[in-house]
Amino acid sequence: MRTTQEDDSFLSCCYGRDAMWIGFQAKASECTSFFEDIEVILKPIGFRKHWTKGFDYTDPKFVIDQCPKSPEFLTIVDEFDPTGKFRNESGTKWFLEMSEHSRNLEAQ
């Protein structure tokens, strides 16, 4: 466990607020179910992941709500890496989901 002062980094768990960190570890064979369970427990208190890692377990709407600068981040990603050269399969899937959700929010 540790604490960190707020910062202004787009995807930081400390964006706009001080934070207390709790580290969780799981074996690769157990991590999917483990992190899904942890999210269910922590979601009611507005948790943020460390630099929003582990995207594949999280609802894109929840990430946008917890990281209000994520739409701007996605715009920068598209601008600087339009072909996805610096992304992996998991990240690309997440970016597409986040971008779609962000566009839907803007249309409302």
C-alpha positions as CSV (number, residue, x, y, z in Angstrom):
1,M,0.0,0.0,0.0
2,R,1.1,3.6,-0.7
3,T,-0.3,7.0,-1.2
4,T,0.4,9.6,-4.0
5,Q,-0.6,13.2,-4.4
6,E,-2.9,14.2,-7.3
7,D,-1.4,14.9,-10.7
8,D,-2.5,16.0,-14.2
9,S,-1.5,13.0,-16.3
10,F,-4.4,11.9,-18.5
11,L,-4.7,8.2,-17.5
12,S,-3.1,8.4,-14.0
13,C,-5.1,7.0,-11.1
14,C,-4.1,10.2,-9.4
15,Y,-5.5,12.5,-12.0
16,G,-7.3,15.3,-10.1
17,R,-7.2,13.5,-6.7
18,D,-4.9,12.1,-4.1
19,A,-4.8,8.3,-4.2
20,M,-4.1,5.3,-2.0
21,W,-2.7,2.4,-3.9
22,I,-3.2,-1.3,-3.1
23,G,-1.2,-3.7,-5.2
24,F,-2.8,-7.0,-6.3
25,Q,-1.0,-10.0,-7.9
26,A,-2.3,-13.1,-9.5
27,K,-0.9,-16.1,-11.4
28,A,-1.4,-15.8,-15.1
29,S,-3.7,-18.8,-15.1
30,E,-5.9,-17.2,-12.5
31,C,-5.7,-13.5,-13.3
32,T,-8.8,-13.1,-15.5
33,S,-11.2,-14.3,-12.8
34,F,-9.2,-12.7,-10.0
35,F,-9.2,-9.2,-11.5
36,E,-12.9,-9.5,-12.5
37,D,-13.7,-10.2,-8.9
38,I,-11.5,-7.4,-7.6
39,E,-13.2,-4.9,-10.0
40,V,-16.7,-5.9,-8.7
41,I,-15.5,-5.3,-5.1
42,L,-13.8,-1.9,-5.8
43,K,-16.1,-0.4,-8.5
44,P,-18.5,1.2,-5.9
45,I,-15.7,3.3,-4.5
46,G,-14.5,4.6,-7.9
47,F,-11.2,2.8,-8.2
48,R,-8.7,3.6,-10.9
49,K,-6.2,1.1,-12.2
50,H,-2.5,2.0,-12.4
51,W,-2.3,3.8,-15.7
52,T,-5.5,2.0,-16.6
53,K,-3.7,-1.3,-17.1
54,G,-5.7,-4.4,-17.5
55,F,-8.2,-2.8,-19.9
56,D,-9.7,-6.1,-21.0
57,Y,-11.5,-6.5,-17.6
58,T,-13.1,-3.1,-17.4
59,D,-16.2,-1.5,-18.9
60,P,-15.1,1.3,-21.2
61,K,-17.8,3.6,-19.8
62,F,-16.4,3.1,-16.2
63,V,-12.9,4.0,-17.4
64,I,-14.1,7.2,-19.1
65,D,-16.0,8.2,-16.0
66,Q,-13.0,7.6,-13.8
67,C,-10.4,9.1,-16.2
68,P,-12.1,12.2,-17.7
69,K,-9.2,12.9,-20.0
70,S,-9.4,9.5,-21.7
71,P,-11.2,10.9,-24.8
72,E,-8.4,13.5,-25.3
73,F,-5.8,10.6,-24.8
74,L,-7.6,8.6,-27.5
75,T,-7.4,11.5,-29.9
76,I,-3.6,11.8,-29.2
77,V,-3.2,8.1,-29.7
78,D,-4.9,8.3,-33.1
79,E,-2.9,11.3,-34.1
80,F,0.6,9.9,-33.2
81,D,0.0,6.2,-33.9
82,P,-2.7,6.1,-36.7
83,T,-1.6,2.7,-37.9
84,G,-1.4,1.1,-34.4
85,K,2.3,0.3,-34.7
86,F,2.8,0.7,-31.0
87,R,-0.2,-1.2,-29.8
88,N,-0.9,-4.8,-29.0
89,E,-4.0,-6.8,-29.7
90,S,-5.5,-6.2,-26.3
91,G,-4.8,-2.4,-26.4
92,T,-6.2,-2.0,-29.9
93,K,-9.4,-3.7,-28.9
94,W,-9.7,-1.5,-25.8
95,F,-8.9,1.7,-27.8
96,L,-11.7,0.8,-30.3
97,E,-14.2,0.2,-27.5
98,M,-13.2,3.4,-25.7
99,S,-13.3,5.5,-28.9
100,E,-16.8,4.1,-29.8
101,H,-18.0,4.8,-26.2
102,S,-16.5,8.3,-26.3
103,R,-18.2,9.1,-29.6
104,N,-21.5,7.9,-28.2
105,L,-21.1,10.2,-25.2
106,E,-20.3,13.2,-27.4
107,A,-23.4,12.5,-29.6
108,Q,-25.7,12.7,-26.5
